Amino acid sequence: MKKLVLTGAAGRLGSYLREPLSKMCDTFVSTDITDGPKTLFENETYVKADLADLDAMVDLLNGADMVVHFGAVGDEAPFETLLGPNFVGAYNIWEAAYRNKLRRVVYASSIHAVGMHKKTDFIGIDAPHRPDTFYGLAKCFAEDLASMYWDKRGLESVCMRILSCAQVSNPRAVGTWLSYDDLIQLVQRSIDTPITGFSVVYGVSNNDRAPVDNSKAQHLGYRPKDNAEQFASEIYAQNEPLDPHDPANTHHGGPFSSIPLGESGVAHLNLNPDDTAKND
Ligand SMILES: NC(=O)c1ccc[n+]([C@@H]2O[C@H](COP(=O)([O-])OP(=O)(O)OC[C@H]3O[C@@H](n4cnc5c(N)ncnc54)[C@H](O)[C@@H]3O)[C@@H](O)[C@H]2O)c1
């Protein structure tokens, strides 16, 4: 591949993807709204740009083969906060990809697009959208853009519905964990699979208690290697028994399923404070 672009490159997941993605292409362009990484890989160029600026996105994707789109506000927030980066930003990425004749958009979607389904429903990739928040609604919007740009304009997309890519720090994550190594494999397969059309896949490791079914995404060749069962007994011992009537425990979105719209869901995830973007 000649040129690959990564949005959200200064973010936590983006910081784990820069090095492996830089090895998959001749020219690697990373971008974010912040000042960006201190040091760059040999074939990497950094561009500071706002996803909400269509002209900037059209310039950014000029000459690219694919874009890996991870830039967004990564939590529930008031609709007005998400409108620019998550909704308009998604339109700008697909439109800029189309205008520049890219082959594919590889997109960091989320379980929150389907977060109001119950965990006892072992949902597949064809479960109907059922967002739990405005954040999840923006993921539904982007997935529908991806579907429409494939049907009407022949632009391929892989929408990776990531569950929880962070260290396992709460009982929910024993099912929902996506390790950083499996994240990298998932993005690599989403790029190097020859034909994807419009594809959806859950971003989850090979957990014994994974609550979603990826059997209709086999064509991507994603075979996760890590399993959160190794953390189960310790995590369960550290926590009180879970209330079976609280949607935070019974629905796929976890705390996002029970918080009021517009309020942070991440604040309820008990994330490990050391789990930050990889150092430069
Ligand atoms: N971490 C997870 O478990 C998880 C789960 C599901 C989906 N995702 C998705 O994966 C992606 C990355 O998540 P993360 O955990 O690394 O989040 P993050 O907040 O660390 O990274 C997101 C990046 O997007 C950038 N960004 C925000 N607004 C922007 C704008 N207007 N223009 C340009 N860049 C902008 C931010 O500066 C940030 O660096 C997000 O799209 C998120 O929704 C993450």
PDBQT file of the ligand as one rigid body, heavy atoms in Angstrom, charges set to zero:
ROOT
HETATM    1  N1  LIG A 301     -11.255   2.665  24.028  1.00  0.00    +0.000 N 
HETATM    2  C1  LIG A 301     -12.274   1.831  23.795  1.00  0.00    +0.000 C 
HETATM    3  O1  LIG A 301     -12.487   0.848  24.506  1.00  0.00    +0.000 OA
HETATM    4  C2  LIG A 301     -13.198   2.094  22.634  1.00  0.00    +0.000 A 
HETATM    5  C3  LIG A 301     -14.368   1.318  22.535  1.00  0.00    +0.000 A 
HETATM    6  C4  LIG A 301     -15.207   1.522  21.442  1.00  0.00    +0.000 A 
HETATM    7  C5  LIG A 301     -14.879   2.456  20.488  1.00  0.00    +0.000 A 
HETATM    8  N2  LIG A 301     -13.751   3.214  20.625  1.00  0.00    +0.000 N 
HETATM    9  C6  LIG A 301     -13.471   4.228  19.608  1.00  0.00    +0.000 C 
HETATM   10  O2  LIG A 301     -12.096   4.148  19.250  1.00  0.00    +0.000 OA
HETATM   11  C7  LIG A 301     -11.635   5.460  18.908  1.00  0.00    +0.000 C 
HETATM   12  C8  LIG A 301     -10.397   5.797  19.738  1.00  0.00    +0.000 C 
HETATM   13  O3  LIG A 301     -10.696   5.662  21.098  1.00  0.00    +0.000 OA
HETATM   14  P1  LIG A 301      -9.653   6.043  22.243  1.00  0.00    +0.000 P 
HETATM   15  O4  LIG A 301     -10.018   5.241  23.423  1.00  0.00    +0.000 OA
HETATM   16  O5  LIG A 301      -8.277   5.966  21.691  1.00  0.00    +0.000 OA
HETATM   17  O6  LIG A 301     -10.075   7.547  22.519  1.00  0.00    +0.000 OA
HETATM   18  P2  LIG A 301      -9.144   8.841  22.713  1.00  0.00    +0.000 P 
HETATM   19  O7  LIG A 301     -10.026   9.921  23.244  1.00  0.00    +0.000 OA
HETATM   20  O8  LIG A 301      -7.918   8.491  23.481  1.00  0.00    +0.000 OA
HETATM   21  O9  LIG A 301      -8.731   9.198  21.210  1.00  0.00    +0.000 OA
HETATM   22  C9  LIG A 301      -9.567   9.906  20.322  1.00  0.00    +0.000 C 
HETATM   23  C10 LIG A 301      -8.747  10.943  19.612  1.00  0.00    +0.000 C 
HETATM   24  O10 LIG A 301      -9.617  11.679  18.732  1.00  0.00    +0.000 OA
HETATM   25  C11 LIG A 301      -9.173  13.025  18.732  1.00  0.00    +0.000 C 
HETATM   26  N3  LIG A 301     -10.219  13.973  18.341  1.00  0.00    +0.000 N 
HETATM   27  C12 LIG A 301     -11.304  14.349  19.066  1.00  0.00    +0.000 A 
HETATM   28  N4  LIG A 301     -11.972  15.331  18.427  1.00  0.00    +0.000 NA
HETATM   29  C13 LIG A 301     -11.297  15.576  17.271  1.00  0.00    +0.000 A 
HETATM   30  C14 LIG A 301     -11.493  16.480  16.196  1.00  0.00    +0.000 A 
HETATM   31  N5  LIG A 301     -12.521  17.345  16.171  1.00  0.00    +0.000 N 
HETATM   32  N6  LIG A 301     -10.611  16.456  15.173  1.00  0.00    +0.000 NA
HETATM   33  C15 LIG A 301      -9.551  15.592  15.181  1.00  0.00    +0.000 A 
HETATM   34  N7  LIG A 301      -9.319  14.712  16.169  1.00  0.00    +0.000 NA
HETATM   35  C16 LIG A 301     -10.179  14.697  17.219  1.00  0.00    +0.000 A 
HETATM   36  C17 LIG A 301      -8.738  13.289  20.175  1.00  0.00    +0.000 C 
HETATM   37  O11 LIG A 301      -7.829  14.380  20.257  1.00  0.00    +0.000 OA
HETATM   38  C18 LIG A 301      -8.113  11.955  20.578  1.00  0.00    +0.000 C 
HETATM   39  O12 LIG A 301      -6.699  11.960  20.451  1.00  0.00    +0.000 OA
HETATM   40  C19 LIG A 301     -12.811   6.414  19.149  1.00  0.00    +0.000 C 
HETATM   41  O13 LIG A 301     -13.492   6.605  17.936  1.00  0.00    +0.000 OA
HETATM   42  C20 LIG A 301     -13.687   5.638  20.111  1.00  0.00    +0.000 C 
HETATM   43  O14 LIG A 301     -15.034   6.025  20.015  1.00  0.00    +0.000 OA
HETATM   44  C21 LIG A 301     -12.908   3.060  21.691  1.00  0.00    +0.000 A 
ENDROOT
TORSDOF 0
